[in-house]
Amino acid sequence: MSEPALQYLADEQGDITAVVVPISTWREITAELETQHLLRSPAMRERLLSALGREGGYTLQEVLDQIGISEQELNEDAP
Protein backbone atom coordinates (compact mmCIF):
# COMPACT_ATOMS: atom_id res chain seq x y z
CA MET A 1 0.00 0.00 0.00
CA SER A 2 1.45 3.35 -0.96
CA GLU A 3 1.74 6.18 1.51
CA PRO A 4 -0.91 8.88 1.20
CA ALA A 5 0.24 12.14 -0.33
CA LEU A 6 0.30 15.52 1.35
CA GLN A 7 -3.04 17.30 1.20
CA TYR A 8 -3.16 21.06 0.76
CA LEU A 9 -6.04 23.08 2.18
CA ALA A 10 -6.95 26.39 0.59
CA ASP A 11 -9.21 29.27 1.50
CA GLU A 12 -11.95 30.74 -0.70
CA GLN A 13 -9.39 32.76 -2.68
CA GLY A 14 -7.36 29.62 -3.44
CA ASP A 15 -4.49 30.54 -1.12
CA ILE A 16 -2.97 27.51 0.61
CA THR A 17 -3.58 27.84 4.34
CA ALA A 18 -2.58 24.43 5.70
CA VAL A 19 -1.10 21.05 4.85
CA VAL A 20 -2.29 17.64 6.05
CA VAL A 21 0.73 15.36 6.53
CA PRO A 22 0.41 11.55 6.73
CA ILE A 23 1.29 10.36 10.25
CA SER A 24 4.19 8.21 9.02
CA THR A 25 5.75 11.25 7.34
CA TRP A 26 5.13 13.35 10.43
CA ARG A 27 6.87 10.79 12.64
CA GLU A 28 9.88 10.77 10.31
CA ILE A 29 10.05 14.56 10.44
CA THR A 30 9.82 14.74 14.24
CA ALA A 31 12.38 11.93 14.69
CA GLU A 32 14.83 13.80 12.45
CA LEU A 33 14.26 17.06 14.35
CA GLU A 34 14.80 15.30 17.68
CA THR A 35 18.04 13.76 16.41
CA GLN A 36 19.27 17.15 15.19
CA HIS A 37 18.41 18.68 18.58
CA LEU A 38 20.31 15.95 20.45
CA LEU A 39 23.34 16.26 18.19
CA ARG A 40 23.67 19.97 19.04
CA SER A 41 24.75 19.00 22.57
CA PRO A 42 28.40 17.84 22.56
CA ALA A 43 27.74 15.39 25.41
CA MET A 44 24.67 13.87 23.74
CA ARG A 45 26.45 13.77 20.38
CA GLU A 46 29.27 11.76 21.96
CA ARG A 47 26.81 9.37 23.65
CA LEU A 48 24.81 8.82 20.44
CA LEU A 49 27.90 8.23 18.33
CA SER A 50 29.23 5.83 20.95
CA ALA A 51 25.94 3.93 20.94
CA LEU A 52 26.09 3.55 17.15
CA GLY A 53 29.34 1.64 17.44
CA ARG A 54 28.11 -0.65 20.21
CA GLU A 55 27.45 -4.29 19.48
CA GLY A 56 25.19 -6.66 21.33
CA GLY A 57 22.25 -5.48 23.36
CA TYR A 58 18.75 -6.86 23.69
CA THR A 59 15.97 -7.37 21.21
CA LEU A 60 12.62 -5.73 21.85
CA GLN A 61 11.10 -9.15 22.59
CA GLU A 62 13.82 -9.91 25.18
CA VAL A 63 13.13 -6.63 26.97
CA LEU A 64 9.37 -7.16 26.91
CA ASP A 65 9.86 -10.67 28.33
CA GLN A 66 12.08 -9.27 31.10
CA ILE A 67 9.53 -6.64 32.15
CA GLY A 68 6.59 -8.99 31.73
CA ILE A 69 4.46 -7.34 29.04
CA SER A 70 3.45 -8.45 25.57
CA GLU A 71 4.04 -6.53 22.37
CA GLN A 72 0.25 -6.17 22.08
CA GLU A 73 0.12 -4.47 25.51
CA LEU A 74 2.94 -2.17 24.43
CA ASN A 75 1.07 -1.17 21.26
CA GLU A 76 -2.18 -0.55 23.14
CA ASP A 77 -0.48 2.30 25.02
CA ALA A 78 1.03 3.84 21.86
CA PRO A 79 -0.50 7.09 20.59
RANORGI-V595241 format. One record per pair of residues at least 12 apart in sequence whose C-alpha atoms are under 7 Angstrom apart, sorted by the first residue. I is the first residue (numbers start at 1). GAP is how many residues later the second one is. Records with the same first field share a line. If there is no record, write none. Layout:
I: GAP + GAP
This chain:
4: 18
6: 13 + 14 + 15 + 16
7: 12 + 13 + 14
8: 12
